[in-house]
Amino acid sequence: MKLNERLSSRSFFIFNLVLLGAIFGFSLAFLSFSCSTPGANKTAHAEAAPIVALPQDAISVAESLQTAFRSIADRTLAAVVEVKVTEIKKQQVPQFNGIPWEYFFGNPDGQGQGDGNGGGSGNEREFRSQGLGSGMIVRRDGKTHYVLTNDHVVGTASEIVIAVNDGREFPAKLVGKDTRKDLGLVSFESDEAFPVAVFGDSDAVRVGDWAIAVGSPLGLVSSVTMGIVSAVGRTGGPAGNINDFIQTDASINQGNSGGALVNIKGEVVGMNTWIASSTGGSVGLGFAIPINNAKQAVNDFITSGAVKYGWLGVSLIDADKNVAKDLGVEGRKGALVSQMFLGSPAEKGGMLPGDFIVALDGKAVKDRNQLVLLVGDLRAGQKAVFSIVRNGSAKDIEVRIEERKDDVAAENAKLWPGIILMPISDELRTAAKLADGAKGLYVVEAIAKSAASTMGVQSGDLVVGVNGKAVNNLSDFFAALNDKSNKELWFEVIRGDAKMETMRYKR
């Protein structure tokens, strides 16, 4: 075949192939156009009418709730502030001029002799550390504005600055602080009258209530988060905090401490204080101090610079099922008086170790922590009625409360009898590695400098007798302990394989 014939055949083949492709493409386009819905290729805009109509009654409810939240934010944000603290520490900065012996002996001028830290004592230098928290304006007296916050927010601050909602800052000073309740009060001066937070009743808070947290988390001023009250009466806060916290899932983060937790009416029912988190961020476990726990403290701070606590003069424990069975108070809530301070208001009022307190001034006591709070809020000189169960019988005791003094409350030498006992249970027998036939009451602790410690009682002993009387349970123990017909007190104990009597203690 000639060259030009081969080219003509090839060109004809390519032409046919192109023609076939064009026909196939046209057919597909026609088929697609024929099957499409009219108008489907039109561009949709945000202004287009919705396909599904929303129920107006539902929208009205949602808008009403939104209006409520807006009002709460407007009402609360103006009274919630940012608390900026600076802690200043001064330290000696060693000087070393490069001469070897100065490191050990100091320089010829006599500076830093033998300090071992670079030779000279050097100059004093300031080290500044800063922190952020929140607070709420709770009182205004003329130009003076009082801000309630947490003790752990103000800490040992050398400088305090209050930043209000619009960003203006005012120097502030510490008015008072209290570690037990983690409360602090600071004040700043301003000619402008800033709004004051409205307190609600934290005793009326219930699980499921709306909870709105306001503060400055991570330095983000005037942040508002929303959730519900997850629980009330939570205990076990950090650093021995004695509050019965409100738990919420409203987002709380570092910097929220001292801020407000408000209800659906915009009333402050709590002060955001701490979070439970494995990461340091919010995981829906936030805790607020009930505002009722802080109301009296504000007055105490302003009048005396410190919180004044009522003092009963007893050491309390919660009664587990084994202790409750031993005392005959199964199924009852309350707190057990395990020790008593000699000369305390409790002793003067006729209270005894072993009394099981079930109510204070008619208010039911559910556990030790609640009773500590209730007693702490009583004023010095106030009379209070404690409902107790003693030896299976109920009675009321009136006690005149005194003011709590830390040095008196820590005086173990006056703690009577100074021994914490537990009945032997299967769990205790296993944990303490006791023999199967072990009997008596297990000494959990013999408190240092107390009567029991002086008599020679040790932790791990088994108390089987008091003043020559056998004791098989806590009821027997307290009955014998409180029998004052004998002017001396001694215990019979088992220690290891030996049975012995302690020294005698004159009452």
Secondary structure, 3 states (H helix, E strand, C coil): CCHHHHHHHHHHHHHHHHHHHHHHHHHHHHHHHHHCCCCCCCCCCCCCCCCCCCCHHHHHHHHHHHHHHHHHHHHHHCCEEEEEEEEEEEEEEEECCCCHHHHHHCCCCCCCCCCCCCCEEEEEEEEEEEEEEEEEEEEEECCEEEEEECHHHHCCCCEEEEECCCCCEEEEEEEEEECCCCEEEEEEECCCCCCCCCECCHHHCCCCCEEEEEECHHHCCCEEEEEEEEEEEECCCHHHCCCCEEEECCCCCCCCCCCEEECCCCCEEEEEEEECCCCCCCCCCEEEEECHHHHHHHHHHHHHCCCCCEECCEEEECCCHHHHHHHCCCCCCCEEEEEEECCCHHHHHCCCCCCEEEEECCEECCCHHHHHHHHHCCCCCCEEEEEEEECCEEEEEEEECEECCHHHHCCHHHEECCEEEEECCHHHHHHCCCCCCCCCEEEEEECCCCHHHHHCCCCCCEEEEECCEECCCHHHHHHHHCCCCCCEECEEEEECCEEEECCCEEC
